[in-house]
């Protein structure tokens, strides 16, 4: 209840009291209060104009940024209280102040994005109150602005302190995934699951009585491209979306590799893809970082990992002929367009939750004709953030078993690493 409402109620009570008590004095007092309010309301004039100047640069997660606010009072004397709505930012420096009639004031305030992604910077809400504190009016200063917030260096350093996934180190420790292979043989070793049968040295295998494969000396001339899945399932999550984790993981992978390799980034969704061409050095890392302004959108994950019924090759060939496809695309999903952006043989690090296994499997199989592929897969089961009752636990267990079968199928095709929210690559460059 405002002060004006309180005085109106008081005046009404006084008039009722005068009527019931059959005395004039309370009623007259109530009438005087109403006349006072009427006179004050006619004398009050609210008119606030102004401009807000937000930062020109793109915003960085967790870093304070400064905006300017200029106000002009075209009405009567007022007390001004500025506010910024929204839960995506911390705000400092917005304190109430007195603004006389005809006065102007320019001041700065600070705001800090609480996450990364794309956000809306709302207009500044100005609450103007007359000098007696009876009347209030609101004004909105500045337009609504869409801003991009990219990951901070601090978040990468924090992630680096987390113990990295031991399974990743096991996969990388032999250096099998990076560096193009030349013709010179480096060593012979025992056959391991997943090795290409073309590597088998049959003469050595017959001599030693077990399967032996050849390892070749590597050349570090091919580019590394990090493929980041930004489809809707990756953006889902009640507490932490997989895309939030994946963006940090992608940046950390790039930070570890960009000194030794030419590293690029490809971000794709359901229908399209965007590429940051491969390059080396700190400038390239900054370019990649600025592209990772991705944001989760909330919602429950589907937790389904089954393959869809697949068509035969002849059927797919027929569909490719009769269905119109976007220029440059080799399939019906963004991941196929992403692959079409690579012009030379490269090393592809695919970060995806495998929520669309049929298309992903077909795309990876296609990519293997020209590229080498590693899959880093955030496990949706491990990212579940809802309530845990008996029914939910059963559903999560069934989803876990289904995903294990899916991982086996993908691992038979390319190395596929299952990741949880606390798994980050700490020292990738030292083990590749």
N, C-alpha and C positions, 0 to 999 in steps of 0.2 A: 504494500500500500504506500503510495506517495504521500508527501506532506499535504499536497492539495486535497487529495482524497480524504485524508485524516481530518482536515479542517471542515470539509463539507459534511462529513459524518457528525462531527462535533456540533456544527451549526444546526443540523437536523435534530439531534438529540435535545439541544437547548430549546428549540421551538416546540418539540413534543412535550418537554417538561413544562414549558410555560402554559401550554394548552391544558395539560392534565392538572397542573397545580392552580389553574385559573389565575395566573399572575403574568404581567406583561414583561417584566424585567428579563427573564431568560429568553423569551421570544425575540425581544429587541436585540439582545446580545447576539443571538444566532443570526438575525438579519444583518447586523453590523459585520459579522465575520464573512457572510456571503458577499456583501458590498465591497469589503476589503479585497477579497479574492478576485472579484470582477474587475476592480480598478487595477490591481497588480497585473492581471492577465492582459489587459489592454495596453499596459505600459511595457510589457515584455516583448522583445523582438529578437528572434533567433535567425541568424543567417551566417553560416560558416562555409567558406570556400577554401580550396587549397589544392596542392599537388603533392604527390609522393614520387620520389625518385629512387627506384630500387637499384641494386648493384647491376652494373652492365655485364659483368662476367658471369659465367656459369657457376653454380654453387657447388660446394664441396661438403660431403657428409661430415657432421660433427664440428664444422668450422664456423666461427662467428663471422657474419657479414653485416655491413652497415648500409642503412637506407636513410634518406633524408625526407623530412616532412615539413612542408611550408603551409601555414594556416593564415587566413585573413578573416577578421570579424567584421561583417557588414551590418550587424545588428547591435543590440545593447550589450552591456557588460555581462560576461559569463565566466563561469568556471568550466574548464575543459578537461575531460578525462579521455585520453586516447586508448584504444584497445585493438588488439589483433586477434581475430578468432582463428580456430583451427588447432588440431592436436599434432600437426606435423612439424612444428617449429617451437623452439624456446625463444622467448622475446625478453629483452632487457631495455631499459631506458625510456619507457613510456610512463611518465609520472604526471599526475594532475597539475594544472597551473591556471592562473587567472589571466584572461585575455580581455582587455578593455575594449569598448566600442571603437571601431576604426583601427584597432591594433593589428599588428602582424607578428608572427613568430616562426622562425625556422630552427629546427633542431634535428638531431640524429638519434636513431635508435638501432639496436642490434638484434639480429635474429639468427638462429642456428638450426639448420635442418637436422631432424632426428633420424633420418634414414636416407637411403639413396633411391633414385628413380625419378619419376616425373610427378610434380606436385602443382597445386594451385595456390598462388599467393593472393589471399583475399584482400579487398580494400581495407584501409584502416577505419575502424569504427570510432567516430568522435561523439562522445556524450557531452552535450552542452547543458549546463544548469544555470538558472538565473541567480543573481547575487543573494536572493532571499532563500534559495533552496526549495522553491515551491514548484517550479516547472522544469521539465526536462525534454530535450529533443535530440534525436540522433541524426548524424550525417555520415555518409560514406565518402572517403577521400581516396582517390586513386583507382585505376582500373583493376580488374582481375587479371593476373599475369600467370601464364604457364611457365614454370621453371624446371630445369633439369638439374638433378643433384647426382654427382658421380662419386664413386668410392674414394674415401680418404686414404692417404698414405698410412695414417695411424691404424686404420682397420686392417690393412695388410700386415703391418708389423705385429698387431695383436694376433692375427691368424697364424703368423709364423711361429708364435710361441706355443701354439697348440701342438701336441704330439701328432706327428703325421702318421698316416695309415701304413702299418707294417706290410700289408699286402702289396701296396704300391712299391715299396722298396724292394720287395722280393721280385716283382716283375721287372723292375728297372735295373737291378743290380748287375745283370750280365750285359747291359747296354744293348739290348736287342732291338730297340724301337727307333732309335734315331741314327742318322748317318747313312747315306746311300752306300750300298755295297759295291765294291769294285770286283775285279776278277782275281785278285791275289788271295790265296788261301791263308787265313790267319792261324787256324787251329782245327783240331778234330775233337769232338766230344760225343757223349752218349745222347741218343735220341730222347727227346722229352715231348710230352703231350703238347700238341699245338704246333710243333715244328713242321715246316713244309717238307713234303716227301721228296721234292726235287733236290733238297739238300743232302739226302742220304748218300754216303759214300759206300757203294755196295761191295767193293773190293775189301775195304777195311772192315766192313760188317761181317763178311764171310771169314776173314782172317781172325777176328776177335770173338766171333760167335755171338755178337749182339749188334743192334742197330747203331750205326755211327753216322753223325751228320757233320758237314763241313761248315765252318764259319769263315767269313771273308772279311778282309780289311775294309774299313768303312771310310767313306768320304763325306764330309759335312757340307755339301753344296746345296742340298734340297731345302726348300722353305718349309717352315712349320706353320700350320694354320689351326687355330683353336676354333672349333665349331661350337657355338653356344645355342642350345635349344631354348627359345623364348616363347614356346607355345603355351596355351592356356593352362594345361595341366602343370607345367613348370611354374606358373605364376600363382598357383593355388597353395594355400597353407593357412592354418588357423593362428599359429604363433610365429612360425618362420617359413616363408615360402622357399621352395627349392631354388628359384631364380636368384634370390638374395645370396644364398650360399654359393651357387654356381658362378655368379659374377665375381665374387671374391676369389674363388678357386681359379677362374680363368685368368684373373689379373696376377695371381701369385705364380701360376704356371708361366705366364708371359714374362714376369719379372725374373724368373730363374733361367729362362732360355734365351732372352733377348740379347744377352752379351755374346753368346756363342753362335746363335742361329738368326736367320731372318725370320721374324715371327709376324704373322698376320692374324686377324680376327674376322670371323663370319658369324653374324647373328641372324638367325632365321626364326620365322613363326609358321603358322599354318599355310600361308599363301605366298610369302616373299622372303627375300634374304638381302642382307646388306653386308658389304665387305670393307675391311680396312686392309689395304694391301700390305704385304710383308715388308718388314724393314728391321733395322738394328738400332740399338742404343737407347738412351734415355728419352729422346724425342719420340721415338716410336712407342715406347712404353706409355708415355703421357697421352699420345693419340689413342691408344687402346683404352686407357683408363677413362678418357672422356666419352668414349662410346658405350661404356658400361653403365649408363644411367638407366638401369632397368629396375622395375619395381613389381613386387607381388601384389596381387589383387584380392587375396583372401579367398575363403571358400573351402569346402571339404574336397579332398582328393578322391579320385575314383577308385584307386587301389585295384585296378584290373590290368593284368599283364598278359592276357591270352592273345594268340595270333588270330587274325581274322582269316576266314576261308580265302585261300589264294587262288588266283586264276592261272591257267597254263600260259606258257610263253606265247602261243599262237593267239590266245584270247587277248593278252595284254598288247600284242602287236596290233591286233585289229582295233582295240580301243584307242591306241595312240594315233591311229589314222583317222578315226571317225570323230573323236572328241577334240574340240579346239583347246589348245594349250597356250599359255603365255609364252611369248617369244623368249628363247634362251632356256626354257624349262625342259626337263627330260622326264617329268613325272607330274603328279597332281598335288604335291606337297612342297612346302618351302625348302625342305632339306634337299630336294632334287635341284631346285634353282640354286641353292647354296653350292652344290657340287659343280654346277655348270660355270660358276664364277672362277674356278681354279683352272688356269690355262696350262700349267706345267705340273709334272709329278711332284707331289709334296707329301709331307707327313701330316696326317690329320688327327688331332686330338678332339674327339667328339664328346661334349659334356651334355648328357641327356638322361632323363629318368626312364627312358624306354617305355613311356606310356602309350606310344604308338608303334608297337614292335614290328608289325607287318611292313609298314613303309620304311622304318628305320633299317630293318634287316635287308630289305631289297636295295636301299640306298647304299648301305655299307658294302654289300656284295658288288654293286656297280662300281663303287669307289676303289675297290681292291684291284680293279683292272689297271689303274693308273697310279694309285697312291697306297701308302701304308697307313693303317688306321689303328688307333687306340681309343677305347671308350671308357670314360669316367662317368659313372652313373650314380647320382644321388638316389638312394633307396627311399621311395615314398613311405614305406612302412616305418622307417626310422625317423621320418620327419612328421609323423602323425602327432598332432597337438591337442586333440579333443579329449573328452572324458573317457575313462577306461572302465567299462562295466563288463560283465561276463560275455554279453553278446558281441561287444566291440572287440574284446580280446580274441574271441573265436574268429571274427572276421579278419583281424590282423594276422592271426596265425595262418589262416587259409591263404591270405594274400602273400605272406612270406614264403610259403611252400610253392605257390604258383610262380613267384618271382625267381626262386632258386632254379626252377626248371627253365625259366626264360634265360637266366644267366648262363646256364650250361650250354644252351643252344647258341647264344652269342659268342661264348668263349671258344666254341668249336670253329667259329668264323674268324674272330679277332680277339686279342686280349681285352677283357672287359672287367673293370674294377668296380666293386660295389662299395658305395660310400655312405657314411652317416654325417650328421650335422657337425661333428667335432673332427672330421677327417680333413686335413689339409696337407698339401705337399710342402714339406719344410725345406728340403735340400735336394730338389729334383736334379739340379745341374750337376751335382756331385756324383750321381749314380747312373746317369745316362751315358 
